[in-house]
Amino acid sequence: MKYGFIKTALCSPQIKVADVEFNLDSTIKAIGDAYNKGAELIVFPELNLSASTLFNLFESEVLLDGVIGSIDKLLEYSKGISALIVVGAPIKHQNRIYNTAVAISNGSILGIVPQKFIGEGYNFAKCPDKNSQITLLGQTIPFGNKIIFKNKENAKFTVSAELGSDLLSPLSPSTSHALAGANIIVNLSAFCESVGSEELRLSSVKAQAEKLACAYVMCNASYGESTTDCVYGGQKIIAEKSNVLESSKIFDKDMIISDIDLDFISNERAKAFRNISHDEDYVVVEFCAESTSQKLDRKFKTLPFVPSDDKSLDNRAELILNMQAQGLKKRLEHTRSSTAVIGLSGGLDSTLAILVMERAMRISNRSLKDIIAITMPCFGTTSRTYQNTIKLAQALGVTLKKVDITKSVQRHLKDIKHAEDNYDTTFENAQARERTQVLMDIANMNNGLVVGTGDLSELALGWATYNGDHMSMYAVNCSVPKTLVRHIVNTYAKSSKGKLKAVLLDILDTPVSPELLPADGNDIAQKTEDIVGPYILHDFFLYNMLRRGYSPKKLLYVATETFKGQFDKETILKWLKTFIRRFFMQQFKRSCLPDGVKVGSVSLSPRGEFKMPSDAVSTLWLNELDQI
């Protein structure tokens, strides 16, 4: 599939114990269904061609010969199917019987991977320490657990296998597989069910995928296994790092299918394994696989920074508020500041910042009067936002000061011979810098520390006045994106009461604006999203470009799929070009950011993991979009 996505299907069809013909038919039907849906990687449970609950019957030559016969028929069926198919089968090699994963593509066996750590109650032979070869059905095939299957058409499409309890071993083969270059690990398993087993498998798969910076898929044995001592639930999991793309509940026989993002895995792997050597004894076996579908089965979140359920969102909001407050508390103590000073505008960012300040003072056992909130009305200030600053300050019980900067700005514009009716960048920035000067001076007068309010989205776009609202003494919102700011304030509002709740809800309902152009009565004249674009799109671009390493073309493709019905492709393209252009042009503002706590996986701090020259050119990125 295009843009680095690999459509992956996990199948746990009904089987019958020792009935290899029935099991083969079920397997073939599942392969056909998965391939028709565009699957390039199709995975089955452990020992699915025989059933896993045969125990001593695995020693029967009749059974083993029957399995080889079913593999022969499977090879014939797979001719013309350009997908990597991994099935579970007992295989006899050098007078030992192994529990194996058999990799098949387009009529050929690519390799056979035996289990290394044998589960309790099974008498299979342990995988040899070194690879060897096995002759089967007229083919000479690599045999061992140091095999990587690599797609000829996509070098990032690399797959290795382990089986069942291999995952739970302290020295799981998947660790070596990942170090040797396997971006996808498939686990063919036959875990029986017990109370808590579903959650344990899910957490184990997520942890392994995160640790190894890989995609990890597990397909568990299902309906049809023997119920002599237990039952099998057919749990299936597709994980991409710690993100579960798709999973099934136990006793759900349906196939699951999703698109693994190998560009993202490769990007994460390059960072995680840069200083780690790997085992050189691996055999690389090439295959060809291509999807018959151009449709994405996975869904991307329109709000990647925001948890999708209320409970997780409440927990996230509480955690971020505590992180921000603890960072501010430490900075106030270290600088021995008597007060914390903030410019309160009636907007979302300053609202979140003052909520952080309020919490920092409470956990420091300090008076809320040590918070000095300053409202600085000027040309663009509306009655609504001005009144909301007063109501918010009063509801919180902080010190409120009003400094009308209108005459100061008018005098400054006159001094520099700038017409007052020329509403250009100078007109706007004169107000922003005057506000910052007022904040700094009042902080000096009160042994205070100026708390910055700008958020991560504004920093990405450079939507701040250099040495104006761009500057503070500690920036509590600097790693919180705009879409998350809104949800944190909303979560806080839901748990509030009375006047505080009312003013927070009205602030949430107010359009985002710097209020630097003259207002028309009570109507805001300058709406940020009309100028730079919707923050829901910019935060989507920001997350997927920085966190997932997406190219502009891939960003456009994924955004177009994700926002269908909300934004058309032309609109998304327009704002994506704006995002890239501004992101590169405005790096100089991020190179001298004030300190501020990192709260998530994306940060633009020059002291953190993101470093970029201020004069980097965006031509390559924009040219890629121009070619569409």
N, C-alpha and C positions, 0 to 999 in steps of 0.2 A: 504494500500500500504506500501511497505517496507521503512525503513529509516525515519519513522515519517511523511511521506507525506500523506495528505488526499485529495483525488480527489473530487473536489466540482463542482457541476453543477448548474447553475441558468437558469431557464426556464420561458419564458413568452409567452406561446402559444396563438394562437388566441382563443378568447372566444366570446360568445353571451350573452347579458344582460338577466339574469333570465333563460337562457336555460341550466339547470344544467346537462342534459344528454350530450349535445354537449360539455360543459366545462369539464365534466368527461372524455369523449373520448379524448379530447385534452390533458388533464393532464396525462392520462394513456399512450398515445403515447409518450409524452415527457419523462415520467419516463423510459419507455422502451429504448428510445434512449440514455438517460443519463447512465442508468445502463449497457447497452451494451458497453459503453465507459469506464466502470470501476468506475463510480461515487459511492462514499460512502456517500455523503451528497448531497441531491437534494432539491432545494428550489424554491418555486413558489411565485407569487405576492400576495398581500393582497386581500382577498376575491375572489380568482380566481375561486372557484367552483360555485360562484353565479354571479360575477361581483361586482365591488365596487360602481357603480353609480345607485344603486336601491333606495336609500333614504327611503321614507316611505314604499316601498314594502318590506323592511326588516322585517316589522311587520306582514307580511302575513304568516300564518301557512302553507299555501300551499308551499310557497317558502322554509321555514325552514325545513319542512318535506322532501321536494325534496332534499335539501342539505344533510340531514342525510342519505337518501337513496343512494346518490352518494358516501358518505363516506363509507357506508356498502359495496358497490361494489368495492370501492378502496381498502378496507381491503382485500377482497377476491383476488383481482388482486395482491396485494403486498405479498401474501404468497410465501415464497421462495426467496424473494428479500431482501437480507441482506444489505440494505442501510437505512439511516435515511432520511425520506421524510417529508418535512414540507410544508403543503398546507394552504391556507387561506380560512376561512369559517365563516359565521355567525352562532353562536350557542346560543340557548336559555337555560338559567340555572337559576333556582329559580325565574321564571317569569321575568327575565331580558334578553335582547338580547345583546350579546357581539360580537365584532369584534375580531376574534381569529386566532392564528396559531395552527394548529393541527399537532402534530408530530406522524408519523406512521412508523412502521418497521415490516416487516415479518408478516403481517396479524393482527397486534395489534396497538391500539392507545396507545401511551406512555404517552401523556399528552396534555393538551389544555391550551394555554397561551393567555389570553385576553389582549387587548390594555389598557394601563394605561392612556395615555393622548389623549383624543379624538379630532380628527381634526375638523376644523370648518365645520358646515353644516351637521354633522352626529349626530344621536340621540342614539348612542350605550351607554350602561351602562359602567361606569368606572370600571376598574379591582378592585376587592376587595383588601384590604390591606393584608389579609392573605390568604394563600392557603386553598382550600377546596377540595372536591371530587365531581365528577359528574358521574352519571350512564348513559352510552350511549351504545346502541347496545349490551347489555348484559355484558358490561365491567364497572368496577369501576375505574375511571381514575383521576389522580391529575389534579386540575383546579386552575390556578393562575399564577402569573408572577414570582414566585420564584421557578422555576424548572430548574434543570440542567440535560441534557441527556448525559449519560456517556457510552462510549463503553467498554464492558467487556474485550475486547482483547487489548485495548490501553487506559490506564488511562489518557493520555493527550488529547484524542479525547473527549472533553467536549463541549457541545453546549447549548446555551440559546437563547431565541427569544424575539424580541420586534417588534412593528408594526408601520410603517409610522412615524407619528409625535412624537412618543416616542423619536426618535433620537434627535429631535430639542428642547426637553424640557431641562431646566437647571438641572433637576433631572432625567435624562433619566434612565430607568431600566437597560440599558446595563452597567452602572457604577457599580451597585450592582451585576449584573451578573458576571462581570469580577472579582470583589473582592471576590466573592463566589467561583470562580474557573473555570468559563466558558472561554475556550480559543478561541472559535469561537462564535461570535454573528451573528445571522441571522435576517435581517430586511425584513419583508414582507410589501411592501409599495404600495400605490396607489396615487402618487403625479401627478397632472396634469401638463402639460407643460406651461411654459411662458418664455419670454426672460431671459436668464441667469440662468434658473433653472437647466440645465444640469451641469454647472460649480459649482453651489451652492451645489448640492447633492454630487458631486465628492469630493469637498473640505471638506464637513461635514463628509463624511465617512472616508477620510484619517485622518482628525483630531481626530476623535473618536478612530480609530484603533491605532493611535500613542499614544494618551493619556492613553488608557487602555492596551497597550501592548498586543493587541489581533488581531485575524483575524476578520474583519467585512465584511459581505456580504449583499448587498442590491439588492432585486429583485423587480422591479417596474411594475405596471400594464401596459398593452400594448394594442395592436390593438383589437378591439371588444368592449371596454368600450363605454358607451354612449358619444356622441359628442354634447349633448344638449347645454352645456356651455363651454366645453374645450376638449382638446385631451390628450391622454396618450401615452407616448413614449416608454415604456418598457426598460428604462435604467437599466443596470445590472452592478454591480461593485463587484469585489473580491479584498479586500485590506488586506495586511499583514503588520501590523504597518503602516508606511507612504508610503509603496510601493504598488502601484496598480498592482496586478498580471495580471488582465484581466478586461476589461470593454467594454461595447458596446455603440455605439452611439444611440441617441434616434431614435425611429421608426425602430430599427433593431430587428426583431423578433427572430433571431437565438439564440440558446443556447450558453452560454459561459461556459468554463470549465477550471479549473486550479488546481494545486496541492498546498495546504496550508501546510506549513512547521511547524508542531506542536513542533518539537524539538526546533526550533528557538523561537517560541512564548513562550514556557515553560522557556527557558533560559532567555529571556527578562523579563518575568513576575516575575521570582525569584528576579531579580535585582530591578524592579520597585515597587514591592509590599511588600518588606521585612519588612517594619515598619507599615503596614496598616492592621487593623483588618477588619473582614467581617461579614455580616449578617449570623446568625446561622439558620435562619428559612427556608433555602432552602431544597427542596426535590430533591434527586438524583434518577433518573430513569435510569436503565441500559438497553442497547440494544446491539445487535451484528451487526457489519457491517464489511465487508471486500471487497476489490476491486477485480474486475475480470480482472484488467489490471496491468501490471508491467511497463507500459510506462509512462514516465514523459511528461505531457502536457505543463508544464511551462518551460520557457527558462531562463537559468542563463547567465549573462553577462560574456564574457571571460575577460573583463576589468572592474571589479566591482568598482574600484576607479575612473573610467573615465566616464563622461556623454556621452551618446550615440549620441546626436545630436550636431551639430556645435555651435548653439547659446548657449546652456547650457554649453558646454565646454568652450567657450569664456568667459562666465560669471564666471564660476568656476575658470578659470585660473586668471582672473583679481582679483577676491576676494582673492585667495590664495596669489598672489603676494602682495596685499595690506596688508594682515594679517602678512606676513613674514616681509615686510618692516616696518610696524608699530612696530612690536616687536623689530626689530633691532634698529630702531630710538630711542626707549625708552632706550634700553640697552646702546647705545652710549652716550646718554645724561646722564644717571645715573652714568656711569663710567667716565664721562668727558674725553672720548677718543678723541684725536685729529685726529686719522686716523682709518680706518678699513682695516685689512690686510687679504689677501686671497691667497692661493696657486692655481694658475690657470693652469690647466692641459690640456685643450683642450677637456675635457670630458663633459658629460651632467650635472653632479652634480655641478661641479664648475662653469659651465656656468649659471645654474639657480641661484646659490648663488650670482654671481656677478651682475646678473640682479636685484636681490633683493636689493643688496647694492646700485646699481645705483638709484633705486627708493627711498630707504631710504634717500640717500643724497639729492635728489631733493625735497622731502617733508620736509626736514630739512633746505632747502635753503642753503645747503653747497656745496662747490666746489667738483666736481668729482675727482679732483686731490687728495682729502683726501682718496680716495680708492687706496691702494697700492697692486697691483697684482704682484705676484712673480711667475715666471716660473723657475722650477728647473730641468733642463734636467739631465738625468743619463743614465744608460745602456739601458733601454727599450724605451726611448723617440724616437718617429719617427719624421721625418721631417714634416709630415702632422699635427700631434697634436701640435708640437712646433710652426709651422707657424700660426696655428689657434689661439693659445694663444696670439700671437703678434697682429694678425689682429683684434681679439675681443677687446683687450685692447685699441688699437688705435681707433677702431670704436666707443667705448664708451667714450673715452677721459679720461681714468683713468691713474694713474701713473703706469708704468710698470718697474719692476726690473728683471734682470736675475741673478740667482745664480746657477752656474753649480756645482752640488754636487758630481760629479764623483770621483774627487780626495779625497774628504772627506770620502766617503764611502769606497774607496779602502784602505785608511789609517786605517779606523776603522776595516775593515775585516782583514787587516794585523796585527793590534794590538791584535785582539782576536784569531789570528792564524786560520782563516777560509779561505779555498781555494777560490779564486775568480771565479773559474770555477765550483764551487759546487752550483747549482742553487736551493737550498733548502729554507725552510721557513726563516731561519736566513738571507740568502742572500736578500730575498725580504723585510723582515721587517727592516733590517738595512737602506735601502733606505727610507722607509716610516717614520721611526723615525728621520732620518736626516732631511727630509723635514719639519717635525713638529718642530724640534729644530730651524731650520732657520726661520720659520714663527714666532715662539714665540720670538726669539731674535730681529728680525726686528721690531716686534710690540713693544717690550720694548724700542728700540732705538727711536721709533717715537710716543711714548705715544699712542699706538694703541691697538686695540682689534682684536684678530684672529677670523675670521668667519669660522665656520665649514661647510663642504660641504656634508658630508655623509647623505644618505637618509634612509627612513624607511625600505625599502627592505633589504638594506645592514645590518642594525641593527638587523633585524629579523634573518638573516643568520649568523650574526657575521662576515661578510665579511669586516673587518677593522682590522688594526694593533693596538693592545692594546698599548695605550700611543703613538700611531703614528697618522695616520689620524683619529683614533677614538677620538682624543682629540682636543678641541678648547675652545674658551672663550664664544662663542654663536653659536649654531647650527641651522641655519635657515631652513635646509631641513629635520630635524629629524622626522617629521611626514608626509612627502610627499613620497609615494611609487615610485619606479623606473618608472613604466608604466605611472604614472601621471606626473613625472618630464619631461619625453619625450614629452608629449602632451602640457604641459605648455610652454616649450621652443619652440615647433612647433607653438603654438598659437602666441607667442611673435614674432616669425620670420615672420609669415604671415602679421602682422601689421607693420613690419619694412621695410626699404628701403635700397637700395644701398649696401655698403660694409658690414653693420651690418647684413642685411638679408642674404647675400651670405655666410658669415662665420657661421652664426647660422645653415643654411641648411646643410653645410658641416659637422659641428659638429654632427648634428642629423644623418648623414649618416655614422659616424665613429663607428666601433665596440666598445662596452663597454670594457674597459681594465684598470687595475691599472698600466700597463706598467712598470713592475718590472723585467721582464726577457729580456735579450738582443734582440733587434729587428733585423730582417733580412732585411736590407735596409730600405725601407719605409713601410714594412709590419709588423703589430702588431703581436708579437709572442705569446701573452697571452690574450686570449679572455675569459672574466669572465663567460659568459654563457656556454662555453664548459666545465668549471670546476665545477660550482655550479648548473648549470641548467638554463633553460629559465626563465627570470623574469616574463613573462606573466603567467607561472604556479605558481611561488612562490607568486606572488601578489594575485592570485586566492586562493591559500592555506591560505595565511595570513589573507585575509579578511574573508573567510568562517570559519576558525578555531577560530579567535578571535572575530569577530563581530557577527557571527551566532552560535558559539559554536559547530561546527560540530566535530563528532568523526572521526578518520582516515578512517574507512570503508565508512562512509557517504561522506567524502571528495573525496575519490577515485571514488565512484559511481557517484557523481555529476560531478566531473571533467571529467570522462570518457564520460558521456553523453554530456557535454558542448563542449569538444574539439574533438568530432568525426570528422575524416577527417584531423585533424591537428596533433594530437599525439595519438598513440595507448595506450592501457591500460598498457602494460609493461613499456613503457617510463614514463607514468604518475606515476606509482607505484614507479619506481626508484627515480624520483625526489621528490616525496612526502616523501619517507623514508629519503632522504637527508635533506629535509626541517625540518622534525621533529627532526632528530638527531642534526642538527646544532642549531635549535631553542632552544633546551634544553641545549646543551653544552655551548652555547655562552652567556647565560644570565648574566654572570659576567661582560661582557662588557657593557651591558645595565644598570646594577646596579649603574654605576658611569658615566652616560652620562652628558655632558654639558647641560645647560639650552637651551631651544628652544621652539618656539611657536607651539602649537597644532592647526592644521588646519582642521582635519577631525574627523571621528568617531572612528578611530583606532589609538592608540598611545601606544608606548612602554616605555614611560617615567616612571621611578621608583617613580616620584613625582606625577604622575597622577593616572588614574584608574587601571593601570596594574602593579600588584606587584607579583613577583615570586621569590622563593629562587634560588640562583645561583647553588645549588647542587641538584635540583630536577632531578629525573631519568626518562628517556623517555621509559623505558622498556614496560610499559603497552600499550603505544601508538604504539610502533613498533611491539609488539606481536600481536596486533589486525590485523595489515597488514600482518604479517607472516602467519596468519591462513587462509588467502584468497586462 
